[in-house]
């Protein structure tokens, strides 16, 4: 970064007076826009890497670095059994609660022949054999305290039933089977299901179904009255001859406890044809996990087909009881199938919490990601977030959100989330949480949920579609609200800051964040509150560096926030001391241990990003001038250059040199850089003589600005630094040549120092640079011409002044001033216009004056061949 502009050469050729192109005092006050435009050329922002966040070794509800103690957070590991579910809670809510009947039921005849005597049938003779449970099945449910869930439900009545139905006679039962076979045949003819669906039922299942359906015929009416239920309870508008479900049927099938008064005949048929056979499969597969999983898949498909998912399904409680008991089987794949069905049944209360824990337990194992990808568990969990009451079910939502967070650690599932609108659902949930006031009893518990939510958003922020959705759905404002409300919750603050850290690296989100004026206040408050929390501090500083890198308004707005500079200084001092102590420790052990880490330490990394903020802030004219006058900031920057070498931490040292260079641009009366200019120059010698070319370039740039002062020019001559600058002209690098040429330009302002160019072959190297880079960099070409102009102020003879390079210089200037030869018209319009602008405004005026001076003092001009560049 150089100050090389100054007064233009005199336009009167006859009264030519040599004048340097740089004067220490600028006679004309520049406008703000001119300063900004010039600053863009000579001042540079600093970029750095985003802080690295290591992946957790294990999936947990709260990470290993959580500020929550085990006593103050929900557990990540827990036991889950069938007993964790509430069977009573599974029953559908009835509008009317009926009182139990005290009297015994009276047998009522329904036959046309009133004299017919009807007695109840006895169970089949082989009932005991049917009721047996295989030893394999017993092993399957060895952990189940509630017994075999279908032991009394898929078979004829057992001995206990015989006690209740002691008046039944086998003859009557046989008559019932025979009389109802006709009803069954008629019902099959009216069944709306196709033959393909019937193929799912094995012969054994069909026979059971036939037995059950047969009870819905003539015997159905009798058995309905047997339970003491009145005909007035029938659904209005229903044909009185329609078969009804009865207590006897419930005892025979054993699959329901609730009445089914309002259930349609189609649902009843669907249950017996499609659902019931699958439940038989669940009971008969014994300990074959694969068959159990297949049966669960078929069950979900059948329930979905029959619109039986949700709370309205009357046999829901029976179904859920069966599913709950299967939870005891130790199989993540089976539990995944069960969780999906249970969630689709819209359970609530304790059961919702238990099934969310079940999903959490499955997703916690990273090895299960593959099978989760092939199922639709994510849909069910997202539906829970969308529909469930936040305060009533906050613990269930916590584990539901935890499961989704685990899923977001998988790339395939992460993309699936974006496609299914997870971003919008999460932001809606965050808005609900933000609407909960701090004095609310649920405020603390919702903080646990917010940790899971923000951790998921952090993972989603990696995907471009998710970033667009975050911006469109107002994520910035909601995250800032959460940050403000949860200032005392380090975990929430850390995750939100990580989100901003990722997203602020992108221009569109960075602009949206910069427009949120309160973000600067929040960041400063966090820095002051959590100054020793390195993982939090480093990310906030990184965000501020991103905001101030490209947005001039952000630089000004942050600087104007109360205490902003003091906060930066305080952080600088804190982590500077930590780094000093660490470096002393390594130096003291240097003889025994030479394992100094090559990568930046945590303290060094914070200093790197903190200095970057200062460098970016200094781009703004008024802010840069104020920072240049901040003595403590300049002292700390110089101290970094003193105790830290570029080999120890390259990025830290180079950032410090860049910031000093930016601050040295501003010539204010109270400039701390001006006061310490000699000390800064001495400190930069170590960097200038290093083998790190980036460090050398930064040191040369600082000398380019400092060499405006006579003391620094004398220092450069005294320390032979000018020889190094001339040598850098051979670097064949535009930036290096530009910086070195700037120092030489300022040296040639002093008449006593101009001879140094001839001493070290500087003229020839300047001409070579003009030839190599002129057509591609007109600013550099202009700088070289200015240097040669200052050097030739007292010219009497061109040959003696420029030596053997005189003719080459004449040819070169002549060709470069030819627009047709100098400008490449094969370039696109914008690039050609850019080159032409600098060629016309900067290079051409100076080159024409220099060419005229050489020609007027040159007695012989040989014929030359002009080539294009």
Secondary structure, DSSP 8 states (H G I E B T S, - for coil): ----------S-STT-----S--SS-SS---HHHHHHHHHHH--------------SS--SS-TT-SS-GGGS--S-----GGGS-SGGGS---SS------S-------SS-TT---------TTHHHHH---HHHHHHTTT-TT--TTTTTSSS--HHHHHHTTT--HHHHHHHHHHHHHHHHHHHHH--S-HHHHTTS-HHHHHHHHHHHHTTSHHHHHHHHHTT--GGGS-TT--TTS----HHHHHHH----S--TT--HHHHHHIIIIIHHHHHHHHHSTT-HHHHHHHHHHHHHHHHHTT--SS--TTHHHHHHHHHHHTTS--HHHHHHHHHHHHHTT--HHHHHHHHHHHHHHHHSGGGHHHHHTS-HHHHHHHHHHHS-TTTTHHHHHHHHHHHHHHTTSHHHHHHHHHTTHHHHHHHHHHHHHTS-TTSTTHHHHHHHHHHHHHHHHHHTTSHHHHHHHHHTTHHHHHHHHHHHTTT-HHHHHHHHHHHHHHTTSHHHHHHHHT-THHHHHHHHHHHHSTT-HHHHHHHHHHHHHHHHH-HHHHHHHHHSTTHHHHHHHHHHHHHHHHHHHHHHHHHTTTT-----SS--HHHHHHHHHHHHHHHHTTSHHHHHHHHT-HHHHHHHHHHHHH--TTT-HHHHHHHHHHHHHHHT---TT-HHHHTHHHHHHHHHHHHTSS-HHHHHHHHHHHHHHTTSHHHHHHHHHTTHHHHHHHHGGG--HHHHHHHHHHHHHHTTSGGGTTHHHHTTHHHHHHHHHHHHGGG-HHHHHHHHHHHHHHTTT-S-HHHHHGGGHHHHHHHHHHHT-HHHHS-TTS-HHHHHHHHHHIIIIIHHHHHHHHHHHHHT-S----------
